[in-house]
Amino acid sequence: MDIMWFWIIVAIVIIAVIAYLAATYNRLVKANVAIDEGYSQIEVQLKRRADLIPNLVSTVKGYAAHESGTLEKVTAAREASQSASGLQQVSAADGALTQALRGLLAVAEAYPDLKASAHFLSLQEELSSTENKIAFARQYYNDSVRSLNTAIVTIPSKFFVGIAGVHAREFYVVPDAADRNAPTVQF
């Protein structure tokens, strides 16, 4: 009877070890998939923003036709953002497009009729909503990267990195150092 208990305990220990190994492997793979999902969400929101830009540009063009330099910058930045691939290129193109859009919205401030246009206000509100979604997607992506990168360097999951086929991932960073600073508000 004692030998039977011994083998039962050995079997339970083996099953527990296998379950633990599988859970650790799955945690690493899930973290890697979460990063891919986060990056995909960033791209979806950037595409949504890019789709809004032609309408915004044409609306501004109707009111401020002589602001062609600003409109061209926005159009060029939009094209660059749509052709970007990879985290660093997408991040840089995202920053350039954000800067160009700031310039476009600054131009709009000089045209009271434009600022009062219902169509422009609607586009501006949708753009603002999309920018918030982009920010949330970036945050989710970076949270997922932090989770995976932490798991990769901590014991015991660091021993399963090769088996799970995962590697440390880069954070999504704001490419322009000026964008990291809070804006100055003056009254």
Secondary structure, DSSP 8 states (H G I E B T S, - for coil): -HHHHHHHHHHHHHHHHHHHHHHHHHHHHHHHHHHHHHHHHHHHHHHHHHHHHHHHHHHHHHH-TT-HHHHHHHHHHHHHHHH--SHHHHHHHHHHHHHHHHHHHHHHHT-HHHHH-HHHHHHHHHHHHHHHHHHHHHHHHHHHHHHHHHHHHSTTGGGGHHHHT---------SSGGGGS------
